[in-house]
């Protein structure tokens, strides 16, 4: 079975219910949910109703690398985002992503070459994309990571870019 992962806050703006809906729709998939938040109890009950025995609620995940190495596809169904680090972490581990087109998500996924981006408010297309990537990753090894693409997102590279921006703004 494909293992779908969700590793974001369990809050309304991150839309974890879409991850549950996708897992329920992709019958060959299991979902692991990492994170905590105000929707935790509600989601645990809903998970058991939607896909009994196929959704594991992990709570806070201390070792994100271990999480990413245990999944085949990451889902990020957020209503709002900036430039989510979870996409970079997944890419470093060779895990493709299905994400909604909010904030800087499309730019980041395209820059990393790591998955599919769907319209922000289209649950059906989100589920279809999860099913497509799930079928594509079954039993396969992690995707190779393009180190050159990832190098633009290291701490050092980002710090240099921010320094250049600040110097440009301040004029010195």
C-alpha positions in Angstrom: 0.0 0.0 0.0 1.1 3.6 -0.6 1.7 5.5 2.5 0.5 9.1 2.3 1.8 11.5 4.9 0.5 14.8 6.3 2.9 16.7 8.6 1.4 20.1 9.4 -0.6 21.7 12.2 -4.0 20.1 12.8 -5.8 23.5 12.3 -8.5 24.7 10.0 -6.2 26.8 7.7 -4.1 23.7 7.0 -7.2 21.7 6.0 -6.2 18.3 7.4 -9.7 16.9 6.6 -8.7 16.9 3.0 -5.8 14.5 3.8 -8.4 12.2 5.4 -10.7 12.5 2.5 -7.9 11.6 0.1 -6.9 8.5 2.1 -10.5 7.4 2.2 -10.8 7.7 -1.5 -7.6 6.0 -2.4 -8.5 2.5 -1.2 -4.9 1.1 -1.6 -3.4 3.8 0.6 -2.7 4.4 4.3 -2.3 7.8 5.8 0.0 8.9 8.6 -0.9 12.2 10.2 1.8 14.0 12.1 1.1 17.1 14.0 -1.0 18.5 16.8 -3.6 21.2 17.0 -7.1 22.2 17.8 -8.7 19.7 15.4 -6.8 16.6 16.7 -9.6 14.9 18.6 -12.2 15.6 15.9 -9.9 14.3 13.2 -9.1 11.1 15.1 -12.8 10.3 15.3 -13.4 11.2 11.6 -10.4 9.1 10.6 -11.9 6.0 12.2 -15.2 6.6 10.4 -13.8 7.4 7.0 -11.1 4.7 6.7 -11.1 2.3 9.6 -7.6 1.0 10.3 -6.0 2.9 7.5 -5.2 6.2 9.2 -2.7 6.6 12.0 -2.7 9.8 14.1 0.9 10.2 15.3 0.7 13.5 17.2 3.8 15.6 17.3 6.6 14.2 15.2 10.1 14.7 16.7 12.1 13.3 13.8 10.8 14.6 10.5 13.4 12.8 8.4 12.2 9.5 9.8 8.6 10.5 8.9 9.6 11.4 5.3 11.5 8.2 4.8 8.4 6.2 5.9 6.0 7.8 3.4 5.6 7.6 -0.4 3.6 10.9 -0.9 3.3 14.0 1.1 0.0 16.0 1.0 -0.3 19.7 1.8 -3.9 20.8 1.4 -3.6 24.2 3.0 -5.9 27.2 2.6 -2.9 29.5 3.3 0.8 29.1 3.2 4.0 31.2 2.7 7.0 29.2 1.6 6.4 25.9 3.5 9.6 24.2 4.7 7.8 20.8 4.8 8.0 20.8 1.0 11.7 21.3 1.1 12.2 18.6 3.8 10.1 16.1 1.7 12.1 16.9 -1.4 15.4 16.3 0.5 14.1 12.8 1.2 12.8 12.2 -2.4 9.2 12.3 -1.4 6.8 13.8 -4.0 4.1 16.2 -2.9 0.5 17.0 -3.7 -0.3 20.6 -2.6 -2.8 23.3 -3.1 -1.9 26.4 -5.0 -1.6 29.0 -2.2 1.1 31.4 -1.2 4.5 30.3 -2.6 3.6 26.6 -2.9 3.5 26.5 -6.8 6.8 28.4 -7.1 8.5 26.1 -4.6 7.1 22.8 -6.1 8.1 23.9 -9.6 11.5 25.0 -8.4 12.1 21.7 -6.7 10.4 19.6 -9.4 8.7 17.5 -6.7 5.1 17.0 -7.3 1.7 18.3 -8.3 -0.1 21.5 -7.4 -3.9 21.7 -7.6 -6.3 24.6 -7.4 -6.7 25.8 -3.8 -10.4 25.0 -3.4 -10.9 21.8 -5.5 -11.1 18.8 -3.2 -11.9 16.5 -6.2 -8.8 17.5 -8.1 -6.7 17.2 -4.9 -8.0 13.6 -4.4 -7.3 12.8 -8.1 -3.7 14.1 -7.8 -3.1 12.0 -4.6 -4.5 8.9 -6.4 -2.2 9.6 -9.4 1.0 10.1 -7.3 0.0 7.1 -5.1 -0.2 4.8 -8.1 3.0 6.2 -9.4 5.0 5.5 -6.2 3.7 2.1 -5.2 6.7 -0.1 -4.3 9.2 2.2 -5.9 12.3 3.6 -4.4 12.4 7.3 -3.3 12.8 9.7 -6.2 16.2 11.0 -6.8 16.8 14.4 -5.3 18.2 17.1 -7.6 20.9 18.5 -5.3 21.4 21.6 -7.5 17.7 22.5 -7.1 17.8 21.9 -3.4 21.0 23.9 -2.9 19.0 27.1 -3.4 17.0 26.3 -0.3 19.8 25.6 2.2 20.0 27.9 5.2 23.2 29.4 3.9 21.8 30.1 0.5 18.6 31.7 1.9 20.7 33.8 4.3 22.8 35.2 1.5 19.7 36.0 -0.5 18.1 37.8 2.4 21.3 39.7 3.0 21.3 40.8 -0.7 17.6 41.9 -0.4 18.4 43.9 2.8 21.4 45.6 1.3 19.3 46.5 -1.7 16.6 48.0 0.4 18.9 49.9 2.7 21.2 50.9 -0.1 24.4 49.9 1.5 
